């Protein structure tokens, strides 16, 4: 009970207190062009010292890890605080900066300069890095991502990809918020770990239907929760708006709807915690 109350207090206090608990780290990706691994900046939020604890990799969407003021995005700070309050470590990983990109949202799907194959290798590299850290239980690692990062979760847990099949480590569990499910649906999907999909029924950027079809694939290992009336980014606190600078989506050229939904945000956080408690503490 005390830990859960602390989580609420930390979420209310916001960035100032939570960032003070993090440190900058460098995480080698398994992406190694010319045999030199890409070095990924990370923010490491360690839980209290004690016995080996679970660790969660937080994977950003197409907008990267920083906000408009160059600070670590509030969503990552909030989630790190929430996970730390459960006694779990959190690692926020940056796949864009070391590759010279600030965002992918305005780049057309199929021409993005940071690919899902690269991000898959980033996620797999993060799992290996976590397994070497003191205080981390290598048997209880988690991938958790949003949007493009949610797609990375699917790509990094699909054993039908050769990189995943030969990886020495797999997560114990995975969570994907409103991912693009079409790519994995096209090649079928078999997860290396129980995976929770959280989608908005009204999402016109990464629609829910392909994720429903993916979750229905026999042996997929996916559990889907859809929130009625919720749009892309439903777990944020931002007001609803139409982004016309995004070329992808259900209606190309007409923009996409993004913004928070209070009920879906609160329900999804409960869903994430309940799912991870079952997977990590059971």
Long-range contacts (C-beta under 8 A, 24 or more apart in sequence): 3-85, 3-86, 3-87, 4-85, 6-85, 7-81, 7-82, 7-85, 7-86, 10-81, 10-82, 10-84, 10-85, 11-78, 11-81, 11-82, 14-74, 14-77, 14-78, 15-71, 15-72, 15-74, 15-77, 18-45, 18-77, 18-78, 18-80, 18-81, 19-43, 19-71, 19-72, 19-77, 21-45, 21-46, 21-80, 21-84, 22-72, 22-80, 22-92, 25-91, 27-91, 27-93, 27-122, 27-125, 27-126, 27-129, 28-125, 28-128, 28-129, 29-95, 29-118, 29-121, 29-122, 29-125, 30-121, 30-122, 30-124, 30-125, 30-128, 30-163, 30-167, 31-118, 31-121, 31-122, 31-125, 37-125, 38-98, 38-99, 38-118, 38-122, 39-98, 40-93, 40-94, 40-95, 40-98, 40-122, 40-125, 40-126, 41-94, 41-97, 41-98, 42-91, 42-92, 42-93, 42-94, 42-126, 43-72, 43-76, 43-80, 43-91, 43-92, 44-89, 44-90, 44-91, 45-80, 45-81, 45-83, 45-84, 45-89, 45-90, 45-91, 45-92, 46-84, 46-89, 46-135, 47-83, 47-84, 47-86, 47-87, 47-88, 47-89, 47-135, 48-84, 48-87, 49-135, 50-87, 50-135, 52-135, 52-136, 52-137, 52-138, 53-87, 53-88, 53-89, 53-135, 53-136, 53-137, 53-140, 54-87, 54-88, 54-89, 54-136, 54-137, 54-140, 54-141, 54-142, 54-172, 54-276, 54-280, 55-88, 55-89, 55-90, 55-91, 55-130, 55-133, 55-136, 55-137, 55-140, 55-141, 55-142, 56-83, 56-88, 56-89, 56-90, 56-91, 56-141, 56-142, 56-143, 56-144, 56-276, 57-91, 57-93, 57-123, 57-126, 57-127, 57-130, 57-141, 57-142, 57-143, 57-144, 58-90, 58-91, 58-92, 58-93, 58-144, 58-145, 58-149, 59-93, 59-95, 59-119, 59-123, 59-143, 59-144, 59-145, 59-146, 59-149, 59-150, 59-152, 59-153, 60-92, 60-93, 60-94, 60-95, 60-96, 60-145, 60-146, 60-148, 60-149, 61-105, 61-145, 61-146, 61-147, 61-148, 61-149, 61-150, 62-103, 62-104, 62-105, 62-107, 62-112, 62-147, 62-148, 63-103, 63-104, 63-105, 64-94, 64-96, 64-97, 64-101, 64-102, 64-103, 65-92, 65-93, 65-94, 65-96, 74-237, 75-146, 75-235, 75-236, 79-144, 82-269, 82-273, 86-273, 86-276, 86-277, 88-142, 88-276, 88-280, 89-130, 89-133, 89-135, 89-136, 91-126, 91-129, 91-130, 93-122, 93-123, 93-126, 95-119, 95-122, 95-152, 104-148, 105-243, 105-245, 105-246, 106-245, 106-246, 106-247, 107-247, 108-247, 108-248, 109-180, 109-248, 116-148, 116-151, 116-152, 116-155, 116-183, 117-155, 117-163, 119-148, 119-149, 119-151, 119-152, 119-155, 119-156, 120-152, 120-155, 120-156, 120-161, 120-163, 120-164, 121-163, 122-152, 123-152, 123-153, 123-155, 123-156, 124-156, 124-163, 124-164, 124-167, 124-169, 127-167, 127-169, 127-170, 127-171, 128-168, 128-169, 131-169, 138-169, 139-172, 140-172, 140-280, 141-169, 141-171, 141-172, 142-171, 142-172, 142-173, 142-174, 142-175, 142-276, 142-279, 142-280, 143-171, 143-174, 143-175, 144-174, 144-175, 144-176, 144-272, 145-175, 145-176, 145-177, 145-179, 146-177, 146-178, 146-233, 146-235, 147-177, 147-178, 147-179, 147-180, 147-205, 147-206, 147-232, 147-233, 148-179, 148-180, 150-176, 150-177, 150-178, 150-179, 150-180, 150-197, 150-206, 151-176, 151-179, 151-180, 151-181, 151-183, 151-184, 151-206, 153-179, 153-195, 154-179, 154-181, 154-183, 154-184, 154-189, 154-195, 154-214, 155-183, 155-184, 157-191, 157-192, 157-193, 157-195, 157-221, 158-184, 158-187, 158-189, 158-190, 158-191, 158-192, 159-190, 159-191, 159-192, 160-187, 160-188, 160-189, 160-190, 164-192, 172-279, 172-280, 173-275, 173-276, 173-279, 173-280, 175-272, 175-275, 175-276, 177-235, 177-268, 178-203, 178-205, 178-206, 178-232, 178-233, 178-234, 179-206, 179-211, 180-206, 180-210, 181-206, 181-210, 181-211, 181-213, 181-214, 182-210, 184-214, 185-210, 185-213, 185-214, 185-217, 188-217, 189-214, 189-217, 189-220, 189-222, 190-219, 190-220, 190-221, 191-220, 191-221, 191-222, 192-221, 193-221, 193-279, 194-221, 194-223, 194-275, 194-279, 195-221, 195-222, 195-223, 196-222, 196-223, 196-225, 196-271, 196-272, 196-275, 197-222, 197-223, 197-224, 197-225, 198-225, 198-227, 198-235, 198-268, 198-271, 198-272, 199-224, 199-225, 199-226, 199-227, 200-226, 200-227, 200-229, 200-230, 200-231, 200-232, 200-234, 200-261, 200-264, 201-226, 201-227, 201-228, 201-229, 201-230, 202-228, 202-229, 202-230, 202-231, 202-257, 203-230, 203-231, 203-232, 203-257, 204-231, 204-232, 204-249, 204-250, 204-251, 204-256, 204-257, 205-231, 205-232, 205-246, 205-248, 205-249, 205-250, 205-256, 205-257, 205-258, 206-232, 207-250, 223-275, 225-268, 225-271, 227-261, 227-263, 227-264, 227-267, 227-268, 229-261, 230-261, 230-264, 231-257, 231-258, 231-259, 231-261, 232-256, 232-257, 232-258, 233-258, 233-259, 233-260, 234-259, 234-260, 234-261, 234-264, 234-265, 234-268, 235-260, 235-264, 235-265, 235-268, 235-269, 236-260, 236-265, 237-265
